[in-house]
Amino acid sequence: LFRSPSDEGKAVVFSLGTLFTSVLGKDAGRSRTGGAPTSGELALAEAGGDLPPVSDEEVVSSFVRSVGPGGLMRTYLELAQIGAVLGDCLFIHGAISEECMRKVPPRHGTVPVRDVSGRGFRDAPGGLLGWIGELNRFAAEEVASWVAH
């Protein structure tokens, strides 16, 4: 991944989706989740697969509560990190491609939502730890902006 003198060493990259797939043995052919079961599949498995019908209003209400103050999803988003380096291992939410390596996305509102040109992305300084630090800062600032508005 990173091989210049300014880098902190060679990183081994693990996908949590691949890890879940190997541990749970779930449908490894799914690329959208990296082979990991979706949260809905896990909930169904934990509930034994039989759940009573749920209305659209109940789904919306549950979602709104989860992202409201003190809600589970909001708390997760406020505490989560996009990546972490532990020893020589990089743990990252998502995947790494040549196009996104060392890149930090633009702040919300600086580039049109549907713009896929890569405009506004910048290179992160400081090797692997610098890149992961910048990604985590980006995510924290975006969540804080979302909470404030």
Chimera marker file (.cmm) of the C-alpha trace (Angstrom):
<marker_set name="trace">
<marker id="1" x="0.000" y="0.000" z="0.000" r="1" g="1" b="0" radius="0.5"/>
<marker id="2" x="2.485" y="2.608" z="1.186" r="1" g="1" b="0" radius="0.5"/>
<marker id="3" x="6.149" y="2.178" z="0.427" r="1" g="1" b="0" radius="0.5"/>
<marker id="4" x="7.836" y="5.593" z="0.636" r="1" g="1" b="0" radius="0.5"/>
<marker id="5" x="10.287" y="6.578" z="3.409" r="1" g="1" b="0" radius="0.5"/>
<marker id="6" x="7.647" y="8.838" z="4.995" r="1" g="1" b="0" radius="0.5"/>
<marker id="7" x="5.279" y="5.926" z="5.520" r="1" g="1" b="0" radius="0.5"/>
<marker id="8" x="4.960" y="4.103" z="8.801" r="1" g="1" b="0" radius="0.5"/>
<marker id="9" x="5.674" y="0.701" z="7.306" r="1" g="1" b="0" radius="0.5"/>
<marker id="10" x="3.900" y="-1.837" z="5.184" r="1" g="1" b="0" radius="0.5"/>
<marker id="11" x="0.220" y="-2.280" z="6.004" r="1" g="1" b="0" radius="0.5"/>
<marker id="12" x="-1.783" y="-5.455" z="5.781" r="1" g="1" b="0" radius="0.5"/>
<marker id="13" x="-5.331" y="-4.609" z="4.717" r="1" g="1" b="0" radius="0.5"/>
<marker id="14" x="-8.321" y="-6.513" z="6.053" r="1" g="1" b="0" radius="0.5"/>
<marker id="15" x="-11.878" y="-6.042" z="4.846" r="1" g="1" b="0" radius="0.5"/>
<marker id="16" x="-14.365" y="-6.482" z="7.680" r="1" g="1" b="0" radius="0.5"/>
<marker id="17" x="-16.806" y="-7.853" z="5.101" r="1" g="1" b="0" radius="0.5"/>
<marker id="18" x="-14.307" y="-10.524" z="4.121" r="1" g="1" b="0" radius="0.5"/>
<marker id="19" x="-13.638" y="-11.251" z="7.783" r="1" g="1" b="0" radius="0.5"/>
<marker id="20" x="-17.368" y="-11.663" z="8.491" r="1" g="1" b="0" radius="0.5"/>
<marker id="21" x="-17.747" y="-13.869" z="5.436" r="1" g="1" b="0" radius="0.5"/>
<marker id="22" x="-14.937" y="-16.154" z="6.539" r="1" g="1" b="0" radius="0.5"/>
<marker id="23" x="-16.268" y="-16.328" z="10.096" r="1" g="1" b="0" radius="0.5"/>
<marker id="24" x="-19.983" y="-16.582" z="9.284" r="1" g="1" b="0" radius="0.5"/>
<marker id="25" x="-19.693" y="-18.417" z="5.975" r="1" g="1" b="0" radius="0.5"/>
<marker id="26" x="-22.340" y="-16.199" z="4.391" r="1" g="1" b="0" radius="0.5"/>
<marker id="27" x="-22.878" y="-15.716" z="0.634" r="1" g="1" b="0" radius="0.5"/>
<marker id="28" x="-19.381" y="-14.552" z="-0.364" r="1" g="1" b="0" radius="0.5"/>
<marker id="29" x="-20.536" y="-13.645" z="-3.867" r="1" g="1" b="0" radius="0.5"/>
<marker id="30" x="-22.126" y="-10.361" z="-2.808" r="1" g="1" b="0" radius="0.5"/>
<marker id="31" x="-19.929" y="-7.442" z="-3.744" r="1" g="1" b="0" radius="0.5"/>
<marker id="32" x="-22.125" y="-4.681" z="-2.266" r="1" g="1" b="0" radius="0.5"/>
<marker id="33" x="-21.398" y="-5.771" z="1.300" r="1" g="1" b="0" radius="0.5"/>
<marker id="34" x="-18.001" y="-7.340" z="0.672" r="1" g="1" b="0" radius="0.5"/>
<marker id="35" x="-19.610" y="-10.693" z="1.391" r="1" g="1" b="0" radius="0.5"/>
<marker id="36" x="-20.802" y="-9.668" z="4.855" r="1" g="1" b="0" radius="0.5"/>
<marker id="37" x="-24.393" y="-10.309" z="5.825" r="1" g="1" b="0" radius="0.5"/>
<marker id="38" x="-26.522" y="-7.182" z="5.821" r="1" g="1" b="0" radius="0.5"/>
<marker id="39" x="-27.890" y="-5.832" z="9.100" r="1" g="1" b="0" radius="0.5"/>
<marker id="40" x="-31.351" y="-6.959" z="8.028" r="1" g="1" b="0" radius="0.5"/>
<marker id="41" x="-30.117" y="-10.503" z="7.453" r="1" g="1" b="0" radius="0.5"/>
<marker id="42" x="-28.444" y="-10.549" z="10.859" r="1" g="1" b="0" radius="0.5"/>
<marker id="43" x="-31.617" y="-9.249" z="12.527" r="1" g="1" b="0" radius="0.5"/>
<marker id="44" x="-33.688" y="-11.924" z="10.795" r="1" g="1" b="0" radius="0.5"/>
<marker id="45" x="-31.208" y="-14.629" z="11.762" r="1" g="1" b="0" radius="0.5"/>
<marker id="46" x="-31.244" y="-13.491" z="15.404" r="1" g="1" b="0" radius="0.5"/>
<marker id="47" x="-35.049" y="-13.405" z="15.429" r="1" g="1" b="0" radius="0.5"/>
<marker id="48" x="-35.288" y="-16.875" z="13.975" r="1" g="1" b="0" radius="0.5"/>
<marker id="49" x="-36.337" y="-15.551" z="10.568" r="1" g="1" b="0" radius="0.5"/>
<marker id="50" x="-40.002" y="-14.900" z="11.456" r="1" g="1" b="0" radius="0.5"/>
<marker id="51" x="-40.931" y="-11.299" z="12.142" r="1" g="1" b="0" radius="0.5"/>
<marker id="52" x="-44.406" y="-9.754" z="12.278" r="1" g="1" b="0" radius="0.5"/>
<marker id="53" x="-45.310" y="-7.291" z="9.513" r="1" g="1" b="0" radius="0.5"/>
<marker id="54" x="-44.051" y="-3.744" z="10.064" r="1" g="1" b="0" radius="0.5"/>
<marker id="55" x="-45.713" y="-0.655" z="8.592" r="1" g="1" b="0" radius="0.5"/>
<marker id="56" x="-43.849" y="2.028" z="6.654" r="1" g="1" b="0" radius="0.5"/>
<marker id="57" x="-44.682" y="4.483" z="9.447" r="1" g="1" b="0" radius="0.5"/>
<marker id="58" x="-43.052" y="2.186" z="12.037" r="1" g="1" b="0" radius="0.5"/>
<marker id="59" x="-39.922" y="1.896" z="9.880" r="1" g="1" b="0" radius="0.5"/>
<marker id="60" x="-39.675" y="5.673" z="9.462" r="1" g="1" b="0" radius="0.5"/>
<marker id="61" x="-40.304" y="6.264" z="13.178" r="1" g="1" b="0" radius="0.5"/>
<marker id="62" x="-37.632" y="3.721" z="14.127" r="1" g="1" b="0" radius="0.5"/>
<marker id="63" x="-35.133" y="5.336" z="11.747" r="1" g="1" b="0" radius="0.5"/>
<marker id="64" x="-35.859" y="8.857" z="13.020" r="1" g="1" b="0" radius="0.5"/>
<marker id="65" x="-35.395" y="7.693" z="16.645" r="1" g="1" b="0" radius="0.5"/>
<marker id="66" x="-32.117" y="5.953" z="15.739" r="1" g="1" b="0" radius="0.5"/>
<marker id="67" x="-30.609" y="9.145" z="14.257" r="1" g="1" b="0" radius="0.5"/>
<marker id="68" x="-32.028" y="11.500" z="16.877" r="1" g="1" b="0" radius="0.5"/>
<marker id="69" x="-30.157" y="12.657" z="20.000" r="1" g="1" b="0" radius="0.5"/>
<marker id="70" x="-29.075" y="9.586" z="21.974" r="1" g="1" b="0" radius="0.5"/>
<marker id="71" x="-30.180" y="7.247" z="19.178" r="1" g="1" b="0" radius="0.5"/>
<marker id="72" x="-28.099" y="4.165" z="18.399" r="1" g="1" b="0" radius="0.5"/>
<marker id="73" x="-27.209" y="5.112" z="14.791" r="1" g="1" b="0" radius="0.5"/>
<marker id="74" x="-26.425" y="8.703" z="15.691" r="1" g="1" b="0" radius="0.5"/>
<marker id="75" x="-24.159" y="7.599" z="18.545" r="1" g="1" b="0" radius="0.5"/>
<marker id="76" x="-22.444" y="5.124" z="16.220" r="1" g="1" b="0" radius="0.5"/>
<marker id="77" x="-21.865" y="7.803" z="13.573" r="1" g="1" b="0" radius="0.5"/>
<marker id="78" x="-20.516" y="10.237" z="16.170" r="1" g="1" b="0" radius="0.5"/>
<marker id="79" x="-18.039" y="7.653" z="17.511" r="1" g="1" b="0" radius="0.5"/>
<marker id="80" x="-17.148" y="5.677" z="14.378" r="1" g="1" b="0" radius="0.5"/>
<marker id="81" x="-13.932" y="6.003" z="12.440" r="1" g="1" b="0" radius="0.5"/>
<marker id="82" x="-13.425" y="5.270" z="8.761" r="1" g="1" b="0" radius="0.5"/>
<marker id="83" x="-10.119" y="3.577" z="9.472" r="1" g="1" b="0" radius="0.5"/>
<marker id="84" x="-7.659" y="2.570" z="12.146" r="1" g="1" b="0" radius="0.5"/>
<marker id="85" x="-4.077" y="1.352" z="12.043" r="1" g="1" b="0" radius="0.5"/>
<marker id="86" x="-3.191" y="-1.220" z="14.677" r="1" g="1" b="0" radius="0.5"/>
<marker id="87" x="0.400" y="-2.369" z="14.429" r="1" g="1" b="0" radius="0.5"/>
<marker id="88" x="0.949" y="-3.349" z="10.808" r="1" g="1" b="0" radius="0.5"/>
<marker id="89" x="-2.771" y="-3.822" z="10.070" r="1" g="1" b="0" radius="0.5"/>
<marker id="90" x="-5.124" y="-1.307" z="8.461" r="1" g="1" b="0" radius="0.5"/>
<marker id="91" x="-8.803" y="-1.689" z="9.306" r="1" g="1" b="0" radius="0.5"/>
<marker id="92" x="-10.999" y="0.393" z="7.022" r="1" g="1" b="0" radius="0.5"/>
<marker id="93" x="-14.702" y="0.792" z="6.353" r="1" g="1" b="0" radius="0.5"/>
<marker id="94" x="-15.117" y="0.018" z="2.681" r="1" g="1" b="0" radius="0.5"/>
<marker id="95" x="-12.502" y="-0.797" z="0.105" r="1" g="1" b="0" radius="0.5"/>
<marker id="96" x="-9.309" y="0.758" z="-1.171" r="1" g="1" b="0" radius="0.5"/>
<marker id="97" x="-8.718" y="1.246" z="-4.873" r="1" g="1" b="0" radius="0.5"/>
<marker id="98" x="-5.858" y="2.877" z="-6.758" r="1" g="1" b="0" radius="0.5"/>
<marker id="99" x="-8.136" y="5.867" z="-7.436" r="1" g="1" b="0" radius="0.5"/>
<marker id="100" x="-8.930" y="6.567" z="-3.779" r="1" g="1" b="0" radius="0.5"/>
<marker id="101" x="-5.626" y="5.664" z="-2.124" r="1" g="1" b="0" radius="0.5"/>
<marker id="102" x="-4.249" y="8.661" z="-0.192" r="1" g="1" b="0" radius="0.5"/>
<marker id="103" x="-7.238" y="10.800" z="-1.231" r="1" g="1" b="0" radius="0.5"/>
<marker id="104" x="-9.512" y="12.786" z="1.084" r="1" g="1" b="0" radius="0.5"/>
<marker id="105" x="-13.002" y="13.742" z="-0.140" r="1" g="1" b="0" radius="0.5"/>
<marker id="106" x="-14.096" y="17.364" z="-0.453" r="1" g="1" b="0" radius="0.5"/>
<marker id="107" x="-16.216" y="18.856" z="2.309" r="1" g="1" b="0" radius="0.5"/>
<marker id="108" x="-19.998" y="18.726" z="1.904" r="1" g="1" b="0" radius="0.5"/>
<marker id="109" x="-21.303" y="21.423" z="-0.406" r="1" g="1" b="0" radius="0.5"/>
<marker id="110" x="-17.995" y="22.180" z="-2.128" r="1" g="1" b="0" radius="0.5"/>
<marker id="111" x="-18.671" y="19.904" z="-5.123" r="1" g="1" b="0" radius="0.5"/>
<marker id="112" x="-22.082" y="19.010" z="-6.646" r="1" g="1" b="0" radius="0.5"/>
<marker id="113" x="-23.455" y="15.747" z="-5.221" r="1" g="1" b="0" radius="0.5"/>
<marker id="114" x="-23.523" y="13.855" z="-8.523" r="1" g="1" b="0" radius="0.5"/>
<marker id="115" x="-20.072" y="15.028" z="-9.669" r="1" g="1" b="0" radius="0.5"/>
<marker id="116" x="-17.938" y="11.904" z="-10.150" r="1" g="1" b="0" radius="0.5"/>
<marker id="117" x="-14.974" y="13.715" z="-11.705" r="1" g="1" b="0" radius="0.5"/>
<marker id="118" x="-12.849" y="13.516" z="-8.568" r="1" g="1" b="0" radius="0.5"/>
<marker id="119" x="-12.825" y="17.312" z="-8.427" r="1" g="1" b="0" radius="0.5"/>
<marker id="120" x="-12.147" y="18.586" z="-4.928" r="1" g="1" b="0" radius="0.5"/>
<marker id="121" x="-10.383" y="15.469" z="-3.678" r="1" g="1" b="0" radius="0.5"/>
<marker id="122" x="-6.948" y="16.165" z="-2.249" r="1" g="1" b="0" radius="0.5"/>
<marker id="123" x="-3.899" y="14.101" z="-1.401" r="1" g="1" b="0" radius="0.5"/>
<marker id="124" x="-3.387" y="13.545" z="2.325" r="1" g="1" b="0" radius="0.5"/>
<marker id="125" x="0.072" y="14.316" z="3.712" r="1" g="1" b="0" radius="0.5"/>
<marker id="126" x="1.920" y="12.116" z="6.166" r="1" g="1" b="0" radius="0.5"/>
<marker id="127" x="1.785" y="8.600" z="4.803" r="1" g="1" b="0" radius="0.5"/>
<marker id="128" x="-0.643" y="5.974" z="6.037" r="1" g="1" b="0" radius="0.5"/>
<marker id="129" x="-1.320" y="7.470" z="9.471" r="1" g="1" b="0" radius="0.5"/>
<marker id="130" x="-1.763" y="10.921" z="7.947" r="1" g="1" b="0" radius="0.5"/>
<marker id="131" x="-4.242" y="9.599" z="5.369" r="1" g="1" b="0" radius="0.5"/>
<marker id="132" x="-6.328" y="7.672" z="7.900" r="1" g="1" b="0" radius="0.5"/>
<marker id="133" x="-6.242" y="10.652" z="10.265" r="1" g="1" b="0" radius="0.5"/>
<marker id="134" x="-7.507" y="12.962" z="7.501" r="1" g="1" b="0" radius="0.5"/>
<marker id="135" x="-10.294" y="10.507" z="6.540" r="1" g="1" b="0" radius="0.5"/>
<marker id="136" x="-11.406" y="10.232" z="10.165" r="1" g="1" b="0" radius="0.5"/>
<marker id="137" x="-11.320" y="14.038" z="10.549" r="1" g="1" b="0" radius="0.5"/>
<marker id="138" x="-13.361" y="14.405" z="7.337" r="1" g="1" b="0" radius="0.5"/>
<marker id="139" x="-15.991" y="11.935" z="8.616" r="1" g="1" b="0" radius="0.5"/>
<marker id="140" x="-16.189" y="13.539" z="12.079" r="1" g="1" b="0" radius="0.5"/>
<marker id="141" x="-16.631" y="17.028" z="10.571" r="1" g="1" b="0" radius="0.5"/>
<marker id="142" x="-19.328" y="15.812" z="8.187" r="1" g="1" b="0" radius="0.5"/>
<marker id="143" x="-21.254" y="14.087" z="11.000" r="1" g="1" b="0" radius="0.5"/>
<marker id="144" x="-20.925" y="17.188" z="13.211" r="1" g="1" b="0" radius="0.5"/>
<marker id="145" x="-22.245" y="19.342" z="10.344" r="1" g="1" b="0" radius="0.5"/>
<marker id="146" x="-25.170" y="16.956" z="9.836" r="1" g="1" b="0" radius="0.5"/>
<marker id="147" x="-25.999" y="16.995" z="13.568" r="1" g="1" b="0" radius="0.5"/>
<marker id="148" x="-25.833" y="20.819" z="13.658" r="1" g="1" b="0" radius="0.5"/>
<marker id="149" x="-28.274" y="21.183" z="10.773" r="1" g="1" b="0" radius="0.5"/>
<link id1="1" id2="2" r="1" g="1" b="0" radius="0.2"/>
<link id1="2" id2="3" r="1" g="1" b="0" radius="0.2"/>
<link id1="3" id2="4" r="1" g="1" b="0" radius="0.2"/>
<link id1="4" id2="5" r="1" g="1" b="0" radius="0.2"/>
<link id1="5" id2="6" r="1" g="1" b="0" radius="0.2"/>
<link id1="6" id2="7" r="1" g="1" b="0" radius="0.2"/>
<link id1="7" id2="8" r="1" g="1" b="0" radius="0.2"/>
<link id1="8" id2="9" r="1" g="1" b="0" radius="0.2"/>
<link id1="9" id2="10" r="1" g="1" b="0" radius="0.2"/>
<link id1="10" id2="11" r="1" g="1" b="0" radius="0.2"/>
<link id1="11" id2="12" r="1" g="1" b="0" radius="0.2"/>
<link id1="12" id2="13" r="1" g="1" b="0" radius="0.2"/>
<link id1="13" id2="14" r="1" g="1" b="0" radius="0.2"/>
<link id1="14" id2="15" r="1" g="1" b="0" radius="0.2"/>
<link id1="15" id2="16" r="1" g="1" b="0" radius="0.2"/>
<link id1="16" id2="17" r="1" g="1" b="0" radius="0.2"/>
<link id1="17" id2="18" r="1" g="1" b="0" radius="0.2"/>
<link id1="18" id2="19" r="1" g="1" b="0" radius="0.2"/>
<link id1="19" id2="20" r="1" g="1" b="0" radius="0.2"/>
<link id1="20" id2="21" r="1" g="1" b="0" radius="0.2"/>
<link id1="21" id2="22" r="1" g="1" b="0" radius="0.2"/>
<link id1="22" id2="23" r="1" g="1" b="0" radius="0.2"/>
<link id1="23" id2="24" r="1" g="1" b="0" radius="0.2"/>
<link id1="24" id2="25" r="1" g="1" b="0" radius="0.2"/>
<link id1="25" id2="26" r="1" g="1" b="0" radius="0.2"/>
<link id1="26" id2="27" r="1" g="1" b="0" radius="0.2"/>
<link id1="27" id2="28" r="1" g="1" b="0" radius="0.2"/>
<link id1="28" id2="29" r="1" g="1" b="0" radius="0.2"/>
<link id1="29" id2="30" r="1" g="1" b="0" radius="0.2"/>
<link id1="30" id2="31" r="1" g="1" b="0" radius="0.2"/>
<link id1="31" id2="32" r="1" g="1" b="0" radius="0.2"/>
<link id1="32" id2="33" r="1" g="1" b="0" radius="0.2"/>
<link id1="33" id2="34" r="1" g="1" b="0" radius="0.2"/>
<link id1="34" id2="35" r="1" g="1" b="0" radius="0.2"/>
<link id1="35" id2="36" r="1" g="1" b="0" radius="0.2"/>
<link id1="36" id2="37" r="1" g="1" b="0" radius="0.2"/>
<link id1="37" id2="38" r="1" g="1" b="0" radius="0.2"/>
<link id1="38" id2="39" r="1" g="1" b="0" radius="0.2"/>
<link id1="39" id2="40" r="1" g="1" b="0" radius="0.2"/>
<link id1="40" id2="41" r="1" g="1" b="0" radius="0.2"/>
<link id1="41" id2="42" r="1" g="1" b="0" radius="0.2"/>
<link id1="42" id2="43" r="1" g="1" b="0" radius="0.2"/>
<link id1="43" id2="44" r="1" g="1" b="0" radius="0.2"/>
<link id1="44" id2="45" r="1" g="1" b="0" radius="0.2"/>
<link id1="45" id2="46" r="1" g="1" b="0" radius="0.2"/>
<link id1="46" id2="47" r="1" g="1" b="0" radius="0.2"/>
<link id1="47" id2="48" r="1" g="1" b="0" radius="0.2"/>
<link id1="48" id2="49" r="1" g="1" b="0" radius="0.2"/>
<link id1="49" id2="50" r="1" g="1" b="0" radius="0.2"/>
<link id1="50" id2="51" r="1" g="1" b="0" radius="0.2"/>
<link id1="51" id2="52" r="1" g="1" b="0" radius="0.2"/>
<link id1="52" id2="53" r="1" g="1" b="0" radius="0.2"/>
<link id1="53" id2="54" r="1" g="1" b="0" radius="0.2"/>
<link id1="54" id2="55" r="1" g="1" b="0" radius="0.2"/>
<link id1="55" id2="56" r="1" g="1" b="0" radius="0.2"/>
<link id1="56" id2="57" r="1" g="1" b="0" radius="0.2"/>
<link id1="57" id2="58" r="1" g="1" b="0" radius="0.2"/>
<link id1="58" id2="59" r="1" g="1" b="0" radius="0.2"/>
<link id1="59" id2="60" r="1" g="1" b="0" radius="0.2"/>
<link id1="60" id2="61" r="1" g="1" b="0" radius="0.2"/>
<link id1="61" id2="62" r="1" g="1" b="0" radius="0.2"/>
<link id1="62" id2="63" r="1" g="1" b="0" radius="0.2"/>
<link id1="63" id2="64" r="1" g="1" b="0" radius="0.2"/>
<link id1="64" id2="65" r="1" g="1" b="0" radius="0.2"/>
<link id1="65" id2="66" r="1" g="1" b="0" radius="0.2"/>
<link id1="66" id2="67" r="1" g="1" b="0" radius="0.2"/>
<link id1="67" id2="68" r="1" g="1" b="0" radius="0.2"/>
<link id1="68" id2="69" r="1" g="1" b="0" radius="0.2"/>
<link id1="69" id2="70" r="1" g="1" b="0" radius="0.2"/>
<link id1="70" id2="71" r="1" g="1" b="0" radius="0.2"/>
<link id1="71" id2="72" r="1" g="1" b="0" radius="0.2"/>
<link id1="72" id2="73" r="1" g="1" b="0" radius="0.2"/>
<link id1="73" id2="74" r="1" g="1" b="0" radius="0.2"/>
<link id1="74" id2="75" r="1" g="1" b="0" radius="0.2"/>
<link id1="75" id2="76" r="1" g="1" b="0" radius="0.2"/>
<link id1="76" id2="77" r="1" g="1" b="0" radius="0.2"/>
<link id1="77" id2="78" r="1" g="1" b="0" radius="0.2"/>
<link id1="78" id2="79" r="1" g="1" b="0" radius="0.2"/>
<link id1="79" id2="80" r="1" g="1" b="0" radius="0.2"/>
<link id1="80" id2="81" r="1" g="1" b="0" radius="0.2"/>
<link id1="81" id2="82" r="1" g="1" b="0" radius="0.2"/>
<link id1="82" id2="83" r="1" g="1" b="0" radius="0.2"/>
<link id1="83" id2="84" r="1" g="1" b="0" radius="0.2"/>
<link id1="84" id2="85" r="1" g="1" b="0" radius="0.2"/>
<link id1="85" id2="86" r="1" g="1" b="0" radius="0.2"/>
<link id1="86" id2="87" r="1" g="1" b="0" radius="0.2"/>
<link id1="87" id2="88" r="1" g="1" b="0" radius="0.2"/>
<link id1="88" id2="89" r="1" g="1" b="0" radius="0.2"/>
<link id1="89" id2="90" r="1" g="1" b="0" radius="0.2"/>
<link id1="90" id2="91" r="1" g="1" b="0" radius="0.2"/>
<link id1="91" id2="92" r="1" g="1" b="0" radius="0.2"/>
<link id1="92" id2="93" r="1" g="1" b="0" radius="0.2"/>
<link id1="93" id2="94" r="1" g="1" b="0" radius="0.2"/>
<link id1="94" id2="95" r="1" g="1" b="0" radius="0.2"/>
<link id1="95" id2="96" r="1" g="1" b="0" radius="0.2"/>
<link id1="96" id2="97" r="1" g="1" b="0" radius="0.2"/>
<link id1="97" id2="98" r="1" g="1" b="0" radius="0.2"/>
<link id1="98" id2="99" r="1" g="1" b="0" radius="0.2"/>
<link id1="99" id2="100" r="1" g="1" b="0" radius="0.2"/>
<link id1="100" id2="101" r="1" g="1" b="0" radius="0.2"/>
<link id1="101" id2="102" r="1" g="1" b="0" radius="0.2"/>
<link id1="102" id2="103" r="1" g="1" b="0" radius="0.2"/>
<link id1="103" id2="104" r="1" g="1" b="0" radius="0.2"/>
<link id1="104" id2="105" r="1" g="1" b="0" radius="0.2"/>
<link id1="105" id2="106" r="1" g="1" b="0" radius="0.2"/>
<link id1="106" id2="107" r="1" g="1" b="0" radius="0.2"/>
<link id1="107" id2="108" r="1" g="1" b="0" radius="0.2"/>
<link id1="108" id2="109" r="1" g="1" b="0" radius="0.2"/>
<link id1="109" id2="110" r="1" g="1" b="0" radius="0.2"/>
<link id1="110" id2="111" r="1" g="1" b="0" radius="0.2"/>
<link id1="111" id2="112" r="1" g="1" b="0" radius="0.2"/>
<link id1="112" id2="113" r="1" g="1" b="0" radius="0.2"/>
<link id1="113" id2="114" r="1" g="1" b="0" radius="0.2"/>
<link id1="114" id2="115" r="1" g="1" b="0" radius="0.2"/>
<link id1="115" id2="116" r="1" g="1" b="0" radius="0.2"/>
<link id1="116" id2="117" r="1" g="1" b="0" radius="0.2"/>
<link id1="117" id2="118" r="1" g="1" b="0" radius="0.2"/>
<link id1="118" id2="119" r="1" g="1" b="0" radius="0.2"/>
<link id1="119" id2="120" r="1" g="1" b="0" radius="0.2"/>
<link id1="120" id2="121" r="1" g="1" b="0" radius="0.2"/>
<link id1="121" id2="122" r="1" g="1" b="0" radius="0.2"/>
<link id1="122" id2="123" r="1" g="1" b="0" radius="0.2"/>
<link id1="123" id2="124" r="1" g="1" b="0" radius="0.2"/>
<link id1="124" id2="125" r="1" g="1" b="0" radius="0.2"/>
<link id1="125" id2="126" r="1" g="1" b="0" radius="0.2"/>
<link id1="126" id2="127" r="1" g="1" b="0" radius="0.2"/>
<link id1="127" id2="128" r="1" g="1" b="0" radius="0.2"/>
<link id1="128" id2="129" r="1" g="1" b="0" radius="0.2"/>
<link id1="129" id2="130" r="1" g="1" b="0" radius="0.2"/>
<link id1="130" id2="131" r="1" g="1" b="0" radius="0.2"/>
<link id1="131" id2="132" r="1" g="1" b="0" radius="0.2"/>
<link id1="132" id2="133" r="1" g="1" b="0" radius="0.2"/>
<link id1="133" id2="134" r="1" g="1" b="0" radius="0.2"/>
<link id1="134" id2="135" r="1" g="1" b="0" radius="0.2"/>
<link id1="135" id2="136" r="1" g="1" b="0" radius="0.2"/>
<link id1="136" id2="137" r="1" g="1" b="0" radius="0.2"/>
<link id1="137" id2="138" r="1" g="1" b="0" radius="0.2"/>
<link id1="138" id2="139" r="1" g="1" b="0" radius="0.2"/>
<link id1="139" id2="140" r="1" g="1" b="0" radius="0.2"/>
<link id1="140" id2="141" r="1" g="1" b="0" radius="0.2"/>
<link id1="141" id2="142" r="1" g="1" b="0" radius="0.2"/>
<link id1="142" id2="143" r="1" g="1" b="0" radius="0.2"/>
<link id1="143" id2="144" r="1" g="1" b="0" radius="0.2"/>
<link id1="144" id2="145" r="1" g="1" b="0" radius="0.2"/>
<link id1="145" id2="146" r="1" g="1" b="0" radius="0.2"/>
<link id1="146" id2="147" r="1" g="1" b="0" radius="0.2"/>
<link id1="147" id2="148" r="1" g="1" b="0" radius="0.2"/>
<link id1="148" id2="149" r="1" g="1" b="0" radius="0.2"/>
</marker_set>
